[in-house]
């Protein structure tokens, strides 16, 4: 029995040793047989699942490359848009500082400081002081008691606007025609008292010529006018008409500098796209803005509008897209239009978006009036301030003749008489009335805060204002679809 147990133990040990030798030789142990699967009636055979090993190496590289290209494209687009924004909103000022008040005309000094200290009454030539009510005629400041027609006072009759000034004083239109000239400015024939007409440039004409076409720039009668871009111009205005882009760019920079240095209307150093075009292009822009009828558009400021959702508020953002000007306008008139459009740009850059259209146009007309009045003063004054080379727009020797002064004065008188269309004239009158007793910066700060003009401190300073067009909104100007109306600018 014992011998049998010993043999059994030796056999088990030999089996284990054989198994170890088999594994060490590299041969795999055969798997145990799987139990047979019971087949059910009508059942499908079981499908084998293939294990997913993941994308191939080439496919992964393609996905990574496309992602990298997308990221680089997004960075490049952001960088390009940032550079474009930086060009339009480059920080800095166009002027090194404000012009001293002593170098400005009385009207510009009064508007900049809000006080008449240092100014002189154009009637009595005495000093003006403080913030008392003043009267503005021909771009000059007058005491209220001196802004009257002496002839009307002697005859004890009410004074009829408009008022016209010359070397001898201030006159109503009727007495200005009686004392100023004896011959027609066009045909040189003697003038008859009741058959003459005084023009805004100071000329007087007989009844034969008073209803003839006048110059688009200065108002002079033009029986043989030169046609410039489908508008009538006298020979003087035709010679100074601006047709090329280079001259327009130069004027744009000069007016921008003078607005920044003289009145603090600084649009910064950002690039503003400027284009000039024909009257047909202006008509196309006018119709594209949603208006009807025919119009003579002198300039327009193009805007891009964005609406952003910030929390529960809907924020409207406007960005200046460029400025368009009509070609063929006289140099001084085009400069006045540029001053108007640059004020639109300044308002947009200062986020004054939601203000009434009449208020915005009135502020733009006010700034352009102050600029052209300063220009007229410099051209007509024998004691000009020391000219700066950067003020070539109104200090260039080629532009300081009597004719250029008459051009500027004709524009000043047209604005003081309310000869612009509808909301432009009404807005200008309201703005210059609110300016009395305040500086221009105080007026603009109030508009920024309240989105409205401050209450007037004094009655209107414009005694010559007649409001030839009493339209309260721009749609009233276009009742006649055939007649061409003159629109200083269009905001789109």
Helices and strands as residue ranges (DSSP letters): H 2-24, H 57-88, G 101-103, H 106-113, E 135-137, E 140-142, H 150-155, E 163-166, E 169-172, H 173-180, G 193-195, E 196-198, E 204-206, E 226-228, E 231-233, H 235-239, H 245-258, I 259-263, E 274-277, H 279-288, E 295-297, E 299-310, E 313-326, H 331-349, H 357-380, G 389-391, H 392-395, G 397-399, H 402-416, H 423-435, H 440-450, G 474-478, E 485-487, E 490-491
